[in-house]
Amino acid sequence: AINQLEMWQASSFDPQTIDRELGWAEGIGFNTMRVYLHSLAYKQDPAGFKGRIDQYLSIADKHKIKTIFVFFDDCWNKIGVIGKQPAPKPGIHNSGWVQDPGDPNYRETENFPALETYVKDVMRHFARDKRILLWDLYNEPGNSGKLDTSLPLLTKVFEWARQVNPDQPLSVGLWRWDFEKLNAFQVLNSDIITYHDYEASEWHKRVLQVLKTHGRPMICTEYMARTNNSTFANTMPMLQKENIGAINWGLVSGKTNTIYAWDKPVKDGAQPELWFHDIFWPDGRPYRIEETDLIKKLNNK
């Protein structure tokens, strides 16, 4: 799928591909996937949307994989539209990914009641579901130039989630170290500290040392960008030693085009010299066998 809408809409939901690709993840010992939802897919078909989430969870559970679900997102295209999604633009990272609830919707408070209904309905439905590890309420708040204007919705989504009071912990990941207001709010309201780090391991280590001072369980919910020198080889063993969960971005090279770097498009869509994210070719072959061997070893596979 190119984005969250193509993944979750009834017309394009693809359990066969999900099953196949989660099988590859299970094969290298992964036990958790981070998966994005979308409010427009819910709005179009609330009952069907929840049914497809349940179907996804059943497939993941068969592969012994727990799920972290993400509600809102400040990254990439400002507006999503229900229906057939665009084809990928050659060589462009996440050319079709959409923000949720989008821009300017995220700051228009008249949208909040519908968003509250969405978050609470989905969360209540799955509040006791052991197949879900964690609710990641908002991906990278403040991204796309939004800065502190995302704080009102961030505040609200924590309020709504606390009112539901699910069995699973709540978190919103820290990702930019100069966001003082957002970072303070996220750390103080998260049950588990989650964070993103695409830096080389010596810089990443400084970040995790600071975050450890909060005395909470920790998961790095995004890392691994090969051309940034954030790799499985230099980061995954460090996170294992620190007892921090490690979730890299990208499993299978596909329509999201995340083999290309964020800011380095390849105009003709040719293979980049070095993949940015992702582990497997579309047919399930590992991009680098030494990486999957290391992952298996660290995961006791």
N, C-alpha and C positions, 0 to 999 in steps of 0.2 A: 504494500500500500504506500502511496505517496505521502499520506498524512493520516491524521486521526479519523477524519470523516470517511475516507475510503476504507479504513480498517473496520469501522463500526456500523456503517449503513447496511441495511439488509441486502441491498442489491450487490454489494461488493464484499461482504463479510466472507472470509475464506477459511473455514475450519481445516481443510486439507493442508493448505500451506502452513497454517499455524502449527498443526500437528507435526508436520515434517520438520519444520525449522526448530521447534522446541525439542524434538528428538535429537537434533544435532547438538543443541545446548546441553541436554542431559548427558550426551555422550562424552562431553569434556568436563562433566562434573558440576555444571552451574546449577544452583538450587533456587535462584531468585531472578525474576525478570521485572523490569520497571516499564510500565505500560501506560500510555496516555489515553485518557477519555476525552470526550468533547461535548459541551453543553448543547450544541446544535443537533447532534445525533440523538441526544435524549429528547430534546424539544419536538423533533419530528415524530418520534415513536417511543415514548417512555417505556411501555411494557416490553416492546421488542428489544430495545436497547439493553434493559436489565436482563432479559433472556439471553442475549448474545454474550453479555459479561459472564453470566453463569456458565454458558457453553465454553467460553474461553477458559474459565477457571477449572472446569472439568478436564479439558485437554491438558492444561498445565499440571494439574494434580496427578494425572496419569503418568506424567514425566517427572514426578516428584519435585516440581518447581512451584514455589510460592510466588505471589504477585505483590508488587507495590503499584498501586494505581495513583495516577497524577490527575488532578482536576483542572486547574487553570494554568495558563502558560503565556508568558510575555514575549516569546521568541518567533521571529520570522514574519510571515505575511499577515497584514493587519486584519484582513476580513476573510472569513470562511463562508462558503455558500453551500447549502445542501444540494445534493444531486451528483451528477457525474463529475469527478474531479479531473483537473488538468493533467496532461501527460508531463513527465519530467522535462525540464529544460536541460539540454545536454551539458554535462560538465559542471553544473551549478549545484552546490551543497544545499540540500533541503529547499529546492525551488518551489515546492508546493505545500510545505508545512504551514499550518495556520495557528495564529494566536487564539486564545480562548480566555475571556469572551470577546476578544478583538479590540480594536482601537477605532473609534473612541468609546466603544461600549463599556470598557472596563472602568471608566471614571464617571459614567452617567448613572447616578444612584437610582433612577427610575427602573433600571435593569436589574437591580439587586433582588427584588422579591422573586423574580423568575429563577435567578441563579440560586437563591436560597432553597427554593423548591427542588431544584435539580440536585444540589449537593446533599440535602437532607434525605430525599427519597432514595437516591442510590446508596447512601451510607447506611440508612436504616435497614434497607433490604439486605445488606451484606454485613451488618454490624457484628454478627456473631460468627462469621464465616472464617474458619481456621485456614482456609486456602489463601487468605489475604494477610500479608505480613505487616503492612504499613499503609497509611493514607498519606500521600505526598500532596499537600493541598494546593500548591502553587509553584510551578516551575519558574525559576529565575525572575522573581518579581523585580521590576525596575529596569529590565532589559529593553532593547529597542528605543532607548532614549526616554523611557517613562520615569526613571528615577523614583523619587518619593511619591509621585502621583499614584503609584500602585498600593500605597500603604492603606487607604480606606478599604479597598476590596480584600487585601491581605488580612486586615483586622477582622473584617466580617466573616471571611471563610473559616477562620479559627473559631469565632463565636458560634457559627452554625454547627461546626463539627463537634464542639464541646457540648452543645445542647443535645446532640444525638448521643454523645458519650459511647462510641463503639468500643468493642473489646480491643481492637487493634490500636497501636500508638499512632500519634499524629506528628507530622514534621513538615517543615519547609526548608529546603536546602540553601545554605549560604553559598554564594558564588563570586561575589565581588567585594574585595576587602575594604574598599573606601565607602561602602554604603552603611554609614554608622547607624542611622535610624532603623532602616530595614533589618540590618544584621542583629541589632539589639533585640528588636521585636521577635525575629525568627528564633533566635537562640532561647529567649526567655519563655517562649510559648511552645516549643517543640519538645515532645517526650523523648525522642531520640535525636541526637544531633546528626543532621545529614548535610553534605556539602559537595561541591563540584571543584575539581582541580585538574587542569590540563597542563600543568607545568612539569618541568623536570623534577626528579624525585627529591633533590636536595631542597628545593623550594616547597614542594608538597609537604615534606617532613616538618618544616617550620609551621605550616598551617595546621597540621594535625596536632602538633605539640601544643599550640595555643588552644585549639578547640577541646583538647582532652582536659583542660583545666576546669571545664564545666561538670566533669564527673558523671557524664551520661554515656550510655551506649552510643556508638558511632557507626555510620555507614557512609562511605564515599559513593554517592549515587551517580556520579559521572566522572570518568577519567579516560585516558588512553587516546592520545592524538599523536600518531607516530612522528609526524614532521615537527611537532613541538617538543620532541624528546620526552613525551609522557608515554611510556611503553609498558607492556605486560612485564617484560624482563626487569625493568628498574623500579616498578611501582607495586606490582602485586605481592612480591615477597615482603616488601616493607609493610604493606597494609596487613598482611597475614601476621607478621611478627607483632604488630601493634593491636591485633585482635579487632580490626576495623573491617566491616563488610566492604567488598570491592565490586562495584557494578560499572563496567565500562560502557561507553556509548557504542552501540552498533553490533549486530550479530551477523546478518547476511547482507551482502552487497545487493542493493535493489533500487527501487524507485526514489528513495530519499536522497540518493547520490551522496551519501556521507563518506564514500571513499575519497571524495574531493574535499579539500580544506575549506573552512568557512569563507575565506577572503581570497582564494586563488582559483577562480574558475578555469576550466580547460575548455576553450570555446568549441572545439569539435567533438567533445565528449570522449576523447581518447583516454586510455588508461593513464592515471597519474603515475609519475615515477615511483612514488611510494604512497600506498593507501593511507588516508588520514584516520578513518575509523574502520570498523567491521572486521570480522574474523573469517567468514566463509564466502566462497564464490556461490552464485545462485544454485549450483548443482551439489553443494555440500562439501566440496573440497576445501581444506583449510588454505587461507591465503599464505600463511607461513607455518609449516609443520612444526618448526621449533617453538612457535608460540603455543600452539594447541598442546604440544607435548609438555611444556612448562605448566600450562593451565591445569592439565590433567594431573600432573605430579602434585601441584599445590592443593588440588581438590581431592587427592587420594583416589584417583580413578585408575 
